[in-house]
Amino acid sequence: MAKRDLNFTRNIGIMAHIDAGKTTTSERILYYTGKTHKIGEVHEGAATMDWMVQEQERGITITSAATTAFWHYNGDTYQINLIDTPGHVDFTVEVERSLRVLDGTIATFCAVGRVQPQSETVWRQADKYGVPKIAYVNKMDRVGADFLACVEEIKTKLGANAVPVCIPIGAEDKFDGIIDLIGMKAIYYDSGEELVNYEIRDIPEKLAGEANLWRDKLVEAAAECDEALMEKYFESPDSLTNEEIIAALRKGTIAMKIVPACCGSSFKNKGVQFLLDAVMRYLPSPLDKGAVTGTDPKTGETVERKPSAAEPFCGLVFKIATDPFVGRLAFLRAYSGRLDAGSYVYNSRTGKNERVSRLYQMHSNHQNPIEFVEAGDICAAVGFKDLRTGDTVCADSAPVTLESMEFPDPVIGIAVEPKTQGDLDKLGIALSKLAEEDPTFTVKSDHETGQTVISGMGELHLDIIVDRLRREFGVDINQGAPQVNYKEAITGTVQHREVFKKQTGGRGKFADIIVEIGPADEGVTGLQFDNQVKGGNVPKEFVPSVQKGFESAMANGVLAGYEVPSLKVTLLDGSYHPVDSDQLSFEIAGRMAFRHACPKAHPILLEPIMSLEVVTPEDYMGDIVGDLNRRRGQIVAMDSTANGARIVKAFVPLSEQFGYVTVLRTLSSGRATSTMSFDHYSEVPANLAKDVIEKSGYKVSDDE
C-alpha cells in the first residue's frame, strides 16, 4: 500500500444546537463525496448517520456516528473521517468525547435561530480541547434567514473572529447561491440531486459592490494572520494572490484566531460542495495539529507522540458501543504508530496487554473490516476485555497516558425494576452494558429499598435508555417517577474526637482520632485531607485509612443519604494501641467521625439548578414569566430577536421542571420552545429541604 500523506486527512465533526441541520449536512457530505448514492432525509427517518430506531422515530441524533469519505479538491484526494454529533443537551457527552479526538469541526448554525444556547455549549467544549472551527450558516432558504446577522452574533455571543469567505445571493425563497469571495465568482445552485448541481458565473452587477466590500474585509483579516503578508498588504492591498490569502486564513484558523464562515441550505442541496472545499482549505490535518503530549505511567515524565506511522503506537478510546453482531466496539483515535488486527496493545490504566482481534472502519452502524490503522485514523476495535472511555492504548515498549476526559454528573434519576423475575439477570447485564457505553449514565442499588436507581442528564436521556432496554435488550421494566439527584454539604467547622473500641475476646479493635471537619476550599471537589499529627500519635501507616474512611462515608450524607461532593478534614491528633490498632479500626473511626461530626457542622441540602432559555412570541410572555416565578425561577435576562420573538433566560430548580415542555406548549399554544441544561448546585430552602429529608426516610446508622 502506498505511503499515506497525512496532509490529505481531515478528522472533523459537525456540532450545533438541536435542529440546526447537522445530520442533514452530514447526509449531503456523504452524498457528494460518493459515499451514499441516495440522500437520506432526517424527517423521513432515513438518514444514514441516524441509524438508531429511536433517532429515526424522533428525528433527532442521540449517538455520535462516525464514517469515512473521500473528497477531490485541487487535484488531490482527501480522506475525511467525519463524526456527526447530537445537538440535544441531554447527550452532551457525545459531543464532548468526539471533540476530544477531532482535529477540526464544522459549527453549524440556523440562519434564523442563529447562536442558540446549545451552540454556546458546544463552542465552549471545542475551545476547551483547542479544536479549530469553520462556521456554516445553514437553512438560508427559511423565512427570516440572515447570514450576516448570524456572523455578527458569532462575534458578539461567542467572542469569535468570524470572517465570511462567501456571501449569499438572495435569501429565503430567493436564495439561489453564493459569491466566493476568494475566487470572486458567483456559484448558482440548482436544488436537484445531481452530483454537480451548480454553475459558476460572473458576479451580478447589483452585488458587485457588496462582494468587493466583504472581499476587502476578508483580505485584511487574512493579512493580520501572517506578518510577511501584512507588509505586502500595506504596500499594495491588491497584490495578494488567492493562494496567499487561503494559506494565511488557514494559518489563522488553525491558530484559532479566525473562524471562516460559509452559508448554504443543506436541505436544498446548496452550498455543501463549497463547504467541503473550505474544510480542505482551512481545517487542520493531523500534521498541522502536531504531536500529542502525555505522561509516562511509570516515571510520570511528559512524553510526546508525533503523528507518524514510524513512531510507537498510541491511541485514545473515546467511545464504547455495544453491537448485537460483533459485541463491544471500542472507537479509538490513533495519534501515532501503526496497529495491526490480531496484535496486542498495552492499556496504561490497567497496566495489562490486550489483544485486538479485529479492526473496522466505521460507516454509521456498518463495519468494514481493515487490516491495520495508522496515525491520524479513527476506527473501531473488537476484542478488548477491560476497556473504558478515556483509556489510552499504546505499545507496551513505549507506554504513555494521554489526558482523559471529564464528564458531568447525572442530575436526574428514576427507580426501575423488571416486570418479571426472569428479567432480573437480563436487566443487570443490559444496564451494565449501557453504563459502559455512556459515562453520564449511572446505575446504583439503593440498599434500604432494594431498588435499582438509574441516573442521567435529563428526562429525554432516561426515556431513551428505558426504550433501549425494551427494544435492544428485550427487558420489560416498571419505572418510578423521576427523582432529583440532590447533594449535601456542611457549612460550619467542628472539632470532633472519635474513639472506636471493640473487645470480642482475643485481639480487639482500637482507634482514637481528633479531627476538624469543615467545608472544602473553593474550587476543590472530593475530600481535602490534611494530616497535622505530630510525634507519631497516629502512626503513618494508619493515616491513609482515616482518609479512606472519610472518603467512603461521603457517599452518604447525614441528612437524607445524598452524596457530599466536597469536604475538608484535618487530622489533628489521636492515639493507638500497640496490639489492638490496625488499618480497619482507623478506617471505621473515620467513617464514624463523619457520621457524628457532620450533624453539628450545619449540614444543608443542595439541589441542581438548571439554566433555562425560552423563546416565545410576545403575546405569551406574561404567562410564561408568571409560571417560571411559581416554579421558584430566577429571571436573569429578557431579550428580543430580530423577528420579534422574546427570549427569557432563567435559573430554575430541576425539581420544579418535570413535565415543563408540556406546560409550556399549553401556555403558548405550542409556539414557544425551551432549552435547559444543568448549571450549578444551590441550597434548598429550609421548608422544602425538610420535606425532601422526611420523604427520604434516611436514618444514620453506626453499623459499620
VOKOL-54284 format. One line per 4 residues: their letters; for each residue x, y, z of C-alpha. Coordinates in nm, 2 decimals. Layout:
BEGIN
a> X,Y,Z; ... $
This chain:
BEGIN
makr> 0.00,0.00,0.00; 0.13,0.34,-0.09; 0.26,0.55,0.20; -0.02,0.78,0.32 $
dlnf> 0.03,1.16,0.33; -0.14,1.28,0.64; -0.16,1.63,0.49; -0.46,1.49,0.30 $
trni> -0.65,1.36,0.61; -0.92,1.56,0.79; -1.07,1.44,1.12; -1.38,1.66,1.15 $
gima> -1.70,1.67,1.34; -2.03,1.86,1.29; -2.16,2.03,1.61; -2.46,2.26,1.67 $
hida> -2.77,2.34,1.86; -3.06,2.10,1.81; -3.23,2.14,1.47; -2.96,2.35,1.31 $
gktt> -2.93,2.08,1.04; -2.62,1.88,1.14; -2.74,1.54,1.03; -2.89,1.68,0.70 $
tser> -2.55,1.84,0.63; -2.36,1.51,0.70; -2.61,1.33,0.47; -2.52,1.58,0.19 $
ilyy> -2.15,1.54,0.26; -2.19,1.16,0.23; -2.38,1.20,-0.10; -2.15,1.45,-0.27 $
tgkt> -1.84,1.25,-0.17; -1.99,0.94,-0.33; -2.02,0.75,0.00; -2.40,0.71,-0.05 $
hkig> -2.60,0.71,-0.37; -2.92,0.84,-0.23; -2.98,1.13,0.00; -3.13,1.01,0.33 $
evhe> -3.37,1.26,0.50; -3.40,1.31,0.88; -3.77,1.38,0.86; -3.83,1.06,0.67 $
gaat> -3.63,0.86,0.93; -3.39,0.76,0.65; -3.07,0.94,0.75; -2.76,0.72,0.73 $
mdwm> -2.60,0.87,1.03; -2.92,0.85,1.25; -2.92,0.47,1.25; -3.08,0.40,1.59 $
vqeq> -3.46,0.33,1.58; -3.51,0.60,1.84; -3.33,0.85,1.63; -3.53,0.77,1.32 $
ergi> -3.86,0.79,1.51; -3.79,1.12,1.69; -3.59,1.29,1.41; -3.30,1.37,1.65 $
tits> -2.94,1.25,1.69; -2.87,1.06,2.01; -2.54,0.89,1.95; -2.24,1.03,1.76 $
aatt> -2.19,0.83,1.43; -1.85,0.80,1.25; -1.79,0.75,0.88; -1.50,0.79,0.63 $
afwh> -1.54,0.95,0.29; -1.31,1.10,0.02; -1.32,1.44,-0.15; -1.14,1.56,-0.45 $
yngd> -1.00,1.92,-0.41; -0.74,2.10,-0.62; -0.63,1.78,-0.79; -0.58,1.59,-0.47 $
tyqi> -0.79,1.33,-0.29; -0.86,1.40,0.07; -0.97,1.14,0.33; -1.24,1.28,0.56 $
nlid> -1.31,1.10,0.89; -1.65,1.25,0.99; -1.84,1.24,1.32; -2.20,1.36,1.34 $
tpgh> -2.28,1.46,1.70; -2.61,1.52,1.88; -2.75,1.87,1.94; -2.97,1.79,2.24 $
vdft> -2.82,1.89,2.58; -2.90,1.55,2.73; -2.64,1.39,2.50; -2.37,1.65,2.55 $
veve> -2.13,1.37,2.64; -2.13,1.25,2.28; -2.01,1.59,2.17; -1.75,1.62,2.44 $
rslr> -1.59,1.28,2.36; -1.60,1.34,1.99; -1.43,1.68,2.01; -1.16,1.53,2.23 $
vldg> -1.03,1.33,1.93; -1.11,1.56,1.64; -0.87,1.80,1.46; -1.14,2.04,1.34 $
tiat> -1.51,2.09,1.34; -1.79,2.25,1.14; -2.00,2.46,1.38; -2.34,2.47,1.22 $
fcav> -2.59,2.75,1.28; -2.95,2.80,1.18; -2.97,3.12,0.97; -3.30,3.21,1.15 $
grvq> -3.23,3.09,1.51; -2.86,3.20,1.49; -2.65,3.15,1.80; -2.87,2.94,2.03 $
pqse> -2.79,2.81,2.39; -2.65,2.47,2.28; -2.44,2.65,2.01; -2.26,2.83,2.30 $
tvwr> -2.22,2.50,2.50; -2.06,2.31,2.21; -1.85,2.61,2.11; -1.70,2.62,2.47 $
qadk> -1.64,2.24,2.45; -1.44,2.29,2.13; -1.24,2.57,2.28; -1.16,2.35,2.58 $
ygvp> -1.00,2.09,2.35; -0.84,2.36,2.12; -1.04,2.25,1.82; -1.03,2.49,1.52 $
kiay> -1.37,2.57,1.37; -1.55,2.66,1.04; -1.89,2.83,1.08; -2.16,2.70,0.85 $
vnkm> -2.48,2.91,0.85; -2.75,2.66,0.73; -3.12,2.70,0.64; -3.07,3.01,0.42 $
drvg> -3.39,2.92,0.24; -3.60,2.97,0.55; -3.82,3.28,0.62; -3.62,3.52,0.84 $
adfl> -3.27,3.38,0.73; -2.99,3.64,0.76; -2.63,3.53,0.71; -2.46,3.85,0.81 $
acve> -2.67,3.89,1.13; -2.57,3.53,1.23; -2.20,3.61,1.17; -2.24,3.92,1.39 $
eikt> -2.39,3.71,1.67; -2.10,3.46,1.64; -1.87,3.76,1.71; -2.07,3.91,1.99 $
klga> -2.21,3.60,2.17; -1.92,3.36,2.11; -1.64,3.61,2.11; -1.50,3.46,1.78 $
navp> -1.35,3.64,1.49; -1.59,3.52,1.22; -1.48,3.61,0.87; -1.72,3.54,0.58 $
vcip> -1.55,3.36,0.29; -1.86,3.38,0.09; -2.18,3.58,0.09; -2.53,3.47,-0.01 $
igae> -2.71,3.55,-0.34; -3.06,3.63,-0.21; -3.22,3.47,0.10; -3.54,3.28,0.20 $
dkfd> -3.72,3.15,-0.11; -3.49,3.37,-0.33; -3.17,3.20,-0.21; -3.01,3.10,-0.54 $
giid> -2.64,3.06,-0.45; -2.33,3.22,-0.30; -2.05,3.45,-0.41; -1.70,3.30,-0.35 $
ligm> -1.50,3.60,-0.20; -1.17,3.44,-0.28; -1.23,3.33,-0.64; -1.47,3.63,-0.68 $
kaiy> -1.72,3.43,-0.88; -2.09,3.36,-0.83; -2.20,3.00,-0.77; -2.56,2.94,-0.87 $
ydsg> -2.72,2.61,-0.74; -3.00,2.40,-0.87; -3.17,2.22,-0.59; -3.17,1.89,-0.78 $
eelv> -2.98,1.58,-0.67; -2.71,1.58,-0.94; -2.36,1.55,-0.81; -2.27,1.87,-0.99 $
nyei> -2.57,2.08,-0.93; -2.41,2.43,-0.96; -2.29,2.67,-1.23; -2.01,2.92,-1.19 $
rdip> -2.09,3.26,-1.34; -1.97,3.62,-1.31; -2.09,3.82,-1.01; -2.41,4.01,-1.09 $
ekla> -2.36,4.38,-1.11; -2.61,4.47,-0.83; -2.40,4.25,-0.59; -2.05,4.36,-0.71 $
gean> -2.02,4.65,-0.46; -2.11,4.43,-0.16; -1.88,4.15,-0.28; -1.59,4.39,-0.31 $
lwrd> -1.66,4.53,0.04; -1.66,4.18,0.20; -1.36,4.07,-0.01; -1.16,4.37,0.14 $
klve> -1.25,4.27,0.49; -1.15,3.91,0.42; -0.81,4.01,0.27; -0.75,4.23,0.57 $
aaae> -0.83,3.95,0.82; -0.60,3.71,0.63; -0.32,3.97,0.63; -0.35,4.00,1.01 $
cdea> -0.27,3.63,1.04; 0.07,3.65,0.87; 0.34,3.92,0.93; 0.50,3.88,0.59 $
lmek> 0.16,3.91,0.42; 0.08,4.21,0.64; 0.38,4.41,0.50; 0.28,4.31,0.14 $
yfes> -0.08,4.42,0.21; 0.02,4.76,0.34; 0.24,4.82,0.03; -0.03,4.71,-0.22 $
pdsl> -0.36,4.55,-0.09; -0.44,4.42,-0.44; -0.11,4.23,-0.48; -0.21,3.94,-0.26 $
tnee> -0.27,3.62,-0.46; -0.56,3.38,-0.38; -0.31,3.11,-0.27; -0.15,3.35,-0.02 $
iiaa> -0.49,3.45,0.12; -0.60,3.09,0.16; -0.27,3.00,0.33; -0.30,3.29,0.57 $
lrkg> -0.66,3.21,0.65; -0.56,2.85,0.71; -0.29,2.96,0.94; -0.53,3.19,1.14 $
tiam> -0.80,2.91,1.16; -0.55,2.66,1.30; -0.42,2.91,1.55; -0.79,2.97,1.64 $
kivp> -0.76,3.34,1.56; -1.02,3.32,1.28; -1.34,3.13,1.20; -1.41,3.12,0.83 $
accg> -1.79,3.15,0.77; -1.98,2.99,0.48; -2.35,2.97,0.42; -2.59,2.74,0.24 $
ssfk> -2.91,2.53,0.26; -2.82,2.16,0.31; -3.18,2.05,0.27; -3.20,2.23,-0.07 $
nkgv> -2.85,2.09,-0.17; -2.70,2.44,-0.19; -2.35,2.53,-0.06; -2.24,2.19,0.06 $
qfll> -1.96,2.14,-0.20; -1.82,2.48,-0.12; -1.83,2.39,0.25; -1.63,2.07,0.17 $
davm> -1.37,2.28,-0.02; -1.35,2.51,0.28; -1.28,2.21,0.51; -0.99,2.11,0.29 $
rylp> -0.86,2.47,0.27; -0.88,2.58,0.63; -0.92,2.30,0.88; -0.60,2.12,1.01 $
spld> -0.46,1.78,0.91; -0.31,1.56,1.19; 0.03,1.70,1.09; -0.09,2.06,1.14 $
kgav> -0.21,1.97,1.49; 0.14,1.83,1.57; 0.25,1.59,1.84; 0.02,1.50,2.13 $
tgtd> 0.16,1.51,2.48; 0.10,1.26,2.76; 0.27,1.12,3.07; 0.48,0.81,3.11 $
pktg> 0.28,0.59,3.35; 0.59,0.45,3.51; 0.80,0.77,3.56; 0.54,1.04,3.54 $
etve> 0.75,1.23,3.29; 0.59,1.42,2.99; 0.63,1.24,2.66; 0.54,1.34,2.31 $
rkps> 0.40,1.13,2.02; 0.43,1.27,1.67; 0.16,1.20,1.41; 0.38,0.95,1.22 $
aaep> 0.34,0.58,1.14; 0.71,0.53,1.23; 0.65,0.63,1.60; 0.54,0.37,1.87 $
fcgl> 0.16,0.32,1.86; -0.06,0.54,2.08; -0.44,0.59,2.06; -0.72,0.71,2.28 $
vfki> -1.05,0.53,2.33; -1.32,0.79,2.31; -1.64,0.57,2.29; -1.76,0.22,2.38 $
atdp> -2.06,0.09,2.19; -2.24,-0.24,2.20; -2.32,-0.40,1.87; -2.56,-0.70,1.85 $
fvgr> -2.33,-0.88,1.60; -1.97,-0.81,1.69; -2.01,-0.73,2.06; -1.82,-0.44,2.23 $
lafl> -1.69,-0.19,1.98; -1.42,0.04,2.11; -1.39,0.36,1.90; -1.03,0.49,1.90 $
rays> -0.83,0.77,1.75; -0.47,0.67,1.65; -0.23,0.95,1.72; 0.09,0.78,1.63 $
grld> 0.23,0.45,1.50; 0.05,0.16,1.35; -0.18,-0.11,1.49; -0.24,-0.44,1.32 $
agsy> -0.55,-0.65,1.36; -0.47,-0.95,1.58; -0.18,-0.78,1.76; -0.15,-0.68,2.13 $
vyns> -0.17,-0.33,2.29; -0.10,-0.21,2.64; -0.37,-0.03,2.84; -0.20,0.23,3.05 $
rtgk> -0.49,0.24,3.30; -0.50,-0.13,3.39; -0.13,-0.20,3.31; -0.23,-0.50,3.11 $
nerv> -0.18,-0.61,2.75; -0.49,-0.68,2.55; -0.54,-0.85,2.21; -0.71,-0.65,1.93 $
srly> -0.89,-0.93,1.74; -1.04,-0.72,1.46; -1.03,-0.36,1.34; -1.31,-0.18,1.15 $
qmhs> -1.35,0.13,0.95; -1.70,0.26,1.05; -1.97,0.38,0.83; -2.25,0.48,1.07 $
nhqn> -2.35,0.14,1.22; -2.18,-0.07,0.94; -1.84,-0.21,0.99; -1.59,-0.26,0.71 $
pief> -1.30,-0.48,0.83; -0.95,-0.34,0.78; -0.61,-0.49,0.84; -0.44,-0.21,1.03 $
veag> -0.47,0.16,1.14; -0.21,0.43,1.13; -0.15,0.77,1.29; -0.44,1.00,1.21 $
dica> -0.70,0.73,1.17; -1.03,0.69,1.35; -1.15,0.33,1.37; -1.34,0.08,1.59 $
avgf> -1.17,-0.22,1.75; -1.31,-0.55,1.89; -1.16,-0.79,2.14; -1.08,-0.58,2.44 $
kdlr> -1.19,-0.73,2.78; -1.14,-0.44,3.02; -1.16,-0.10,2.84; -1.33,0.23,2.94 $
tgdt> -1.40,0.56,2.77; -1.09,0.77,2.80; -0.84,0.49,2.82; -0.50,0.52,2.64 $
vcad> -0.39,0.21,2.44; -0.03,0.20,2.33; 0.28,-0.01,2.25; 0.39,-0.18,2.57 $
sapv> 0.76,-0.09,2.48; 0.67,0.28,2.50; 0.38,0.33,2.74; 0.20,0.67,2.76 $
tles> -0.11,0.80,2.92; -0.29,1.08,2.73; -0.52,1.33,2.90; -0.85,1.17,2.96 $
mefp> -1.20,1.33,2.95; -1.41,1.47,3.23; -1.79,1.40,3.23; -2.06,1.59,3.41 $
dpvi> -2.25,1.41,3.70; -2.61,1.29,3.63; -2.88,1.52,3.77; -3.20,1.31,3.75 $
giav> -3.28,0.95,3.85; -3.56,0.70,3.82; -3.62,0.37,4.00; -3.66,0.07,3.78 $
epkt> -3.75,-0.29,3.83; -3.81,-0.58,3.59; -4.17,-0.68,3.53; -4.09,-1.05,3.57 $
qgdl> -3.84,-1.23,3.80; -3.69,-1.39,3.48; -3.58,-1.05,3.35; -3.38,-0.97,3.67 $
dklg> -3.05,-1.10,3.54; -3.11,-0.96,3.19; -3.17,-0.62,3.34; -2.84,-0.63,3.53 $
ials> -2.64,-0.72,3.22; -2.82,-0.46,3.00; -2.77,-0.18,3.25; -2.40,-0.26,3.29 $
klae> -2.36,-0.25,2.91; -2.54,0.08,2.88; -2.34,0.23,3.17; -2.02,0.12,3.00 $
edpt> -2.13,0.30,2.67; -2.23,0.62,2.84; -2.02,0.78,3.12; -2.31,1.02,3.21 $
ftvk> -2.54,0.73,3.28; -2.50,0.56,3.62; -2.67,0.27,3.80; -2.69,0.24,4.17 $
sdhe> -2.86,0.00,4.41; -3.04,0.15,4.70; -2.96,-0.08,4.99; -3.25,0.03,5.20 $
tgqt> -3.53,-0.01,4.95; -3.36,-0.27,4.73; -3.45,-0.06,4.42; -3.22,-0.01,4.12 $
visg> -3.19,0.36,4.05; -3.07,0.48,3.71; -2.95,0.84,3.67; -2.88,1.05,3.36 $
mgel> -2.86,1.41,3.22; -3.23,1.47,3.17; -3.58,1.32,3.11; -3.51,1.26,2.74 $
hldi> -3.19,1.08,2.82; -3.36,0.84,3.06; -3.65,0.80,2.82; -3.41,0.67,2.55 $
ivdr> -3.23,0.44,2.80; -3.57,0.28,2.90; -3.67,0.25,2.53; -3.33,0.08,2.45 $
lrre> -3.38,-0.16,2.74; -3.71,-0.27,2.59; -3.60,-0.29,2.23; -3.24,-0.38,2.22 $
fgvd> -3.22,-0.60,2.53; -3.58,-0.73,2.55; -3.62,-0.63,2.91; -3.96,-0.50,3.02 $
inqg> -3.95,-0.28,3.32; -4.16,-0.08,3.56; -4.03,0.27,3.63; -4.09,0.51,3.91 $
apqv> -4.14,0.89,3.89; -3.82,1.09,3.81; -3.62,1.19,4.11; -3.37,1.48,4.16 $
nyke> -3.01,1.39,4.24; -2.97,1.61,4.55; -2.64,1.66,4.72; -2.54,1.75,5.07 $
aitg> -2.28,1.99,5.21; -2.17,2.13,5.55; -2.15,2.50,5.62; -1.98,2.51,5.96 $
tvqh> -1.65,2.38,6.10; -1.64,2.15,6.40; -1.37,1.97,6.60; -1.46,1.61,6.70 $
revf> -1.29,1.32,6.88; -1.39,0.97,6.78; -1.28,0.67,6.99; -1.36,0.33,6.84 $
kkqt> -1.32,0.03,7.07; -1.43,-0.32,7.03; -1.34,-0.62,7.25; -1.46,-0.96,7.14 $
ggrg> -1.22,-1.18,7.32; -0.87,-1.21,7.19; -0.74,-0.93,6.98; -0.98,-0.62,6.98 $
kfad> -1.02,-0.31,6.77; -0.90,0.03,6.88; -0.86,0.37,6.71; -0.87,0.72,6.85 $
iive> -0.87,1.03,6.63; -0.92,1.41,6.68; -1.03,1.58,6.36; -1.16,1.92,6.24 $
igpa> -1.43,1.89,5.97; -1.54,2.18,5.76; -1.63,2.30,5.40; -1.36,2.24,5.14 $
degv> -1.17,2.53,4.99; -1.34,2.70,4.69; -1.30,2.51,4.37; -1.20,2.18,4.54 $
tglq> -1.41,1.87,4.48; -1.37,1.55,4.67; -1.20,1.51,5.01; -0.94,1.77,5.10 $
fdnq> -0.74,1.58,5.37; -0.46,1.74,5.58; -0.26,1.54,5.83; -0.12,1.75,6.11 $
vkgg> -0.04,1.48,6.37; 0.29,1.53,6.55; 0.51,1.29,6.72; 0.36,0.97,6.58 $
nvpk> 0.05,0.97,6.80; -0.13,0.82,6.49; 0.13,0.60,6.31; 0.19,0.70,5.94 $
efvp> 0.05,0.37,5.81; -0.29,0.43,5.97; -0.34,0.79,5.83; -0.44,0.67,5.47 $
svqk> -0.71,0.45,5.64; -0.86,0.75,5.82; -0.87,0.93,5.48; -1.03,0.62,5.32 $
gfes> -1.30,0.61,5.59; -1.40,0.97,5.53; -1.40,0.92,5.15; -1.63,0.62,5.17 $
aman> -1.86,0.80,5.42; -1.90,1.09,5.18; -2.11,0.87,4.95; -2.40,0.91,5.20 $
gvla> -2.46,1.24,5.38; -2.62,1.27,5.73; -2.94,1.45,5.62; -3.10,1.23,5.36 $
gyev> -2.82,0.99,5.25; -2.72,1.20,4.94; -2.36,1.23,4.83; -2.13,1.50,4.99 $
pslk> -1.93,1.63,4.69; -1.66,1.81,4.89; -1.53,1.82,5.24; -1.22,1.94,5.43 $
vtll> -1.08,1.71,5.71; -0.78,1.80,5.92; -0.64,1.51,6.13; -0.51,1.70,6.44 $
dgsy> -0.42,1.42,6.69; -0.51,1.08,6.82; -0.38,0.77,6.99; -0.34,0.40,6.91 $
hpvd> -0.30,0.07,7.09; 0.02,-0.13,7.00; -0.18,-0.46,6.97; -0.55,-0.37,6.90 $
sdql> -0.50,-0.09,6.65; -0.50,-0.18,6.28; -0.59,-0.01,5.95; -0.95,-0.12,5.96 $
sfei> -1.00,0.03,6.30; -0.89,0.37,6.18; -1.10,0.34,5.87; -1.41,0.27,6.08 $
agrm> -1.32,0.56,6.31; -1.30,0.79,6.01; -1.65,0.68,5.89; -1.80,0.72,6.24 $
afrh> -1.63,1.06,6.29; -1.81,1.17,5.97; -2.14,1.04,6.09; -2.11,1.20,6.44 $
acpk> -1.95,1.53,6.35; -2.14,1.64,6.03; -2.48,1.69,6.21; -2.31,1.95,6.43 $
ahpi> -2.15,2.13,6.13; -2.48,2.28,6.00; -2.54,2.04,5.71; -2.76,2.16,5.42 $
llep> -2.93,2.00,5.12; -2.82,2.12,4.77; -3.03,2.09,4.45; -2.94,2.11,4.08 $
imsl> -3.03,2.44,3.93; -3.09,2.44,3.55; -3.02,2.72,3.31; -3.34,2.76,3.10 $
evvt> -3.39,2.96,2.79; -3.74,3.01,2.65; -3.81,3.16,2.30; -4.17,3.28,2.28 $
pedy> -4.40,3.52,2.08; -4.46,3.84,2.27; -4.83,3.75,2.35; -4.74,3.47,2.59 $
mgdi> -4.46,3.65,2.77; -4.66,3.73,3.08; -4.80,3.38,3.13; -4.46,3.22,3.08 $
vgdl> -4.28,3.45,3.33; -4.56,3.41,3.58; -4.52,3.03,3.55; -4.15,3.05,3.60 $
nrrr> -4.19,3.26,3.91; -4.42,2.99,4.05; -4.15,2.74,3.99; -3.90,2.93,4.20 $
gqiv> -3.74,3.05,3.88; -3.50,3.35,3.89; -3.52,3.55,3.57; -3.18,3.67,3.47 $
amds> -3.24,3.83,3.12; -3.51,3.91,2.87; -3.41,3.98,2.51; -3.58,4.03,2.18 $
tang> -3.48,3.86,1.85; -3.48,4.03,1.51; -3.81,3.87,1.41; -4.00,4.00,1.72 $
ariv> -3.98,3.69,1.94; -3.88,3.73,2.31; -3.61,3.53,2.48; -3.64,3.46,2.86 $
kafv> -3.33,3.34,3.04; -3.38,3.20,3.39; -3.23,2.97,3.66; -3.49,2.72,3.77 $
plse> -3.45,2.43,4.02; -3.47,2.09,3.84; -3.73,1.96,4.10; -3.98,2.22,3.96 $
qfgy> -3.92,2.14,3.59; -4.06,1.79,3.54; -4.31,1.79,3.25; -4.23,2.16,3.18 $
vtvl> -4.23,2.11,2.80; -4.60,2.01,2.81; -4.69,2.30,3.03; -4.50,2.54,2.80 $
rtls> -4.69,2.41,2.50; -5.02,2.47,2.67; -4.93,2.82,2.78; -4.81,2.93,2.43 $
sgra> -5.05,2.72,2.21; -4.74,2.52,2.10; -4.55,2.82,1.98; -4.28,2.86,2.24 $
tstm> -3.97,2.65,2.26; -3.73,2.59,2.55; -3.38,2.45,2.61; -3.25,2.35,2.95 $
sfdh> -2.91,2.25,3.08; -2.75,2.19,3.42; -2.58,2.50,3.56; -2.49,2.46,3.93 $
ysev> -2.60,2.33,4.27; -2.76,2.56,4.52; -2.91,2.53,4.88; -3.26,2.41,4.91 $
panl> -3.49,2.64,5.11; -3.54,2.51,5.46; -3.91,2.43,5.44; -3.86,2.23,5.12 $
akdv> -3.55,2.06,5.25; -3.75,1.93,5.54; -3.99,1.76,5.31; -3.72,1.60,5.10 $
ieks> -3.54,1.47,5.41; -3.87,1.33,5.56; -3.96,1.16,5.23; -3.61,1.00,5.20 $
gykv> -3.68,0.83,5.54; -3.30,0.81,5.58; -3.15,0.71,5.91; -2.79,0.75,6.00 $
sdde> -2.66,0.42,6.14; -2.34,0.32,6.31; -2.34,-0.04,6.18; -2.00,-0.04,6.02 $
